[in-house]
Amino acid sequence: MKNYQRIELVDQDEESKARRAKEDDSKNKEFSLNFSNSKSGRQLKPSPSNSEAGLLSNSEEHLMEFPKMPAKAVLLTLFLLFVGLGFLIGGVICYLTSAGKEKTITYLLFGVFMIIPGGYYSVILFQAWIAKTPEERADILDEVPL
């Protein structure tokens, strides 16, 4: 087994430190200005830097803020999902109690027509909610029509 030594470069002069900091700042500005979601036109804002917040480590300095979840889409999706489930349960109860063919079919159709889009968009919004990067969340939220 080979032993590898970790080598760290240390800047001796202040001039090279200042130049490196200036280059890093220009790269960060360039990245934050050029990053936008082309479909929706949303701009993702950079997180505060270490000097502003004093809480972030160097590895977290370049993280972007996650776009907010659309409240209308979440509420509409949950409404469709739960009302569709209610209609399906009502249709099954009507079928088991022999309440009538027309009533049973009506409840089952309403349930199916409401639960399909509700379930589909629930899955999409859940994927956006658990997204690991802001870019991934923005891409997923572009598929949501609201």
C-alpha positions as CSV (number, residue, x, y, z in Angstrom):
1,M,0.0,0.0,0.0
2,K,1.4,3.4,-1.0
3,N,1.4,6.3,1.3
4,Y,0.5,9.6,-0.2
5,Q,1.4,12.9,1.3
6,R,-1.0,15.7,1.3
7,I,0.7,18.8,-0.1
8,E,-0.7,22.2,0.6
9,L,0.5,25.4,-1.1
10,V,1.1,28.3,1.1
11,D,1.2,31.8,-0.3
12,Q,4.0,33.9,1.2
13,D,3.2,37.3,-0.1
14,E,0.1,39.4,0.4
15,E,0.0,40.4,-3.3
16,S,-0.7,36.8,-4.5
17,K,-3.4,36.4,-1.9
18,A,-5.2,39.6,-3.0
19,R,-4.9,38.6,-6.6
20,R,-6.4,35.1,-5.9
21,A,-9.3,36.6,-3.9
22,K,-10.0,39.1,-6.8
23,E,-10.0,36.2,-9.3
24,D,-12.4,34.2,-7.1
25,D,-14.7,37.2,-6.7
26,S,-14.8,37.8,-10.5
27,K,-15.6,34.1,-11.1
28,N,-18.4,34.1,-8.5
29,K,-19.9,37.3,-10.0
30,E,-19.7,35.9,-13.5
31,F,-21.3,32.6,-12.4
32,S,-24.2,34.3,-10.6
33,L,-24.9,36.7,-13.4
34,N,-24.9,34.1,-16.1
35,F,-27.0,31.5,-14.3
36,S,-30.7,31.8,-15.1
37,N,-33.4,29.4,-16.0
38,S,-34.1,30.1,-19.7
39,K,-37.7,28.7,-19.7
40,S,-39.2,30.6,-16.8
41,G,-36.8,33.5,-16.7
42,R,-36.3,32.9,-12.9
43,Q,-33.0,34.1,-11.5
44,L,-31.5,31.9,-8.7
45,K,-29.9,34.2,-6.1
46,P,-26.5,33.3,-4.6
47,S,-26.3,32.6,-0.9
48,P,-24.6,35.2,1.3
49,S,-20.9,34.9,1.4
50,N,-18.8,34.1,4.5
51,S,-18.1,37.8,5.0
52,E,-21.8,38.7,5.0
53,A,-23.2,35.9,7.1
54,G,-20.2,34.6,8.9
55,L,-21.8,31.2,9.2
56,L,-21.0,29.3,5.9
57,S,-17.9,27.3,5.3
58,N,-15.9,27.6,2.2
59,S,-17.5,24.6,0.6
60,E,-21.0,26.1,1.1
61,E,-20.1,29.6,-0.1
62,H,-21.1,28.9,-3.7
63,L,-24.5,27.4,-3.0
64,M,-27.5,29.0,-4.6
65,E,-30.9,29.6,-2.9
66,F,-33.6,27.1,-3.8
67,P,-36.6,28.5,-5.7
68,K,-39.8,28.5,-3.6
69,M,-42.4,25.9,-4.1
70,P,-45.5,27.3,-5.9
71,A,-48.3,27.5,-3.2
72,K,-51.1,27.4,-5.7
73,A,-49.8,24.3,-7.5
74,V,-49.3,22.5,-4.1
75,L,-52.8,23.4,-2.8
76,L,-54.5,22.5,-6.1
77,T,-52.6,19.2,-6.3
78,L,-53.5,18.2,-2.8
79,F,-57.1,19.2,-3.3
80,L,-57.4,17.0,-6.5
81,L,-55.7,14.1,-4.8
82,F,-57.8,14.1,-1.6
83,V,-61.1,14.9,-3.3
84,G,-60.4,12.2,-5.9
85,L,-59.7,9.7,-3.1
86,G,-63.0,10.7,-1.5
87,F,-64.9,10.1,-4.7
88,L,-63.2,6.8,-5.2
89,I,-64.1,5.7,-1.7
90,G,-67.6,6.9,-2.2
91,G,-67.9,5.0,-5.4
92,V,-66.7,1.8,-3.7
93,I,-69.2,2.3,-0.9
94,C,-72.0,2.8,-3.4
95,Y,-71.0,-0.3,-5.2
96,L,-70.9,-2.4,-2.0
97,T,-74.2,-1.1,-0.8
98,S,-75.9,-1.5,-4.2
99,A,-77.0,2.1,-4.2
100,G,-77.4,2.2,-8.0
101,K,-75.3,1.8,-11.1
102,E,-75.4,5.5,-12.2
103,K,-74.4,6.8,-8.8
104,T,-71.5,4.3,-8.5
105,I,-70.2,5.0,-12.0
106,T,-70.4,8.7,-11.5
107,Y,-68.5,8.6,-8.2
108,L,-65.8,6.3,-9.7
109,L,-65.4,8.4,-12.8
110,F,-65.1,11.6,-10.9
111,G,-62.6,9.9,-8.5
112,V,-60.4,8.6,-11.4
113,F,-60.5,11.9,-13.3
114,M,-59.4,13.9,-10.2
115,I,-56.9,11.4,-8.8
116,I,-54.9,11.0,-12.0
117,P,-53.7,14.7,-12.3
118,G,-53.5,15.0,-8.5
119,G,-51.3,12.0,-8.1
120,Y,-49.1,12.9,-11.1
121,Y,-48.4,16.5,-9.9
122,S,-48.0,15.3,-6.3
123,V,-45.1,13.1,-7.5
124,I,-43.6,15.9,-9.5
125,L,-43.9,18.4,-6.6
126,F,-42.4,15.9,-4.2
127,Q,-39.4,15.4,-6.6
128,A,-38.9,19.1,-6.7
129,W,-39.2,19.3,-2.9
130,I,-36.4,16.6,-2.4
131,A,-34.2,18.0,-5.2
132,K,-30.6,18.3,-4.2
133,T,-29.6,21.3,-6.2
134,P,-31.4,24.6,-7.0
135,E,-31.0,24.0,-10.7
136,E,-32.7,20.6,-10.4
137,R,-35.6,22.1,-8.5
138,A,-36.0,24.9,-11.1
139,D,-36.0,22.4,-14.0
140,I,-38.6,20.2,-12.3
141,L,-40.8,23.2,-11.4
142,D,-40.8,24.3,-15.0
143,E,-43.0,21.3,-15.8
144,V,-45.7,22.5,-13.4
145,P,-48.2,24.6,-15.3
146,L,-49.1,27.1,-12.5
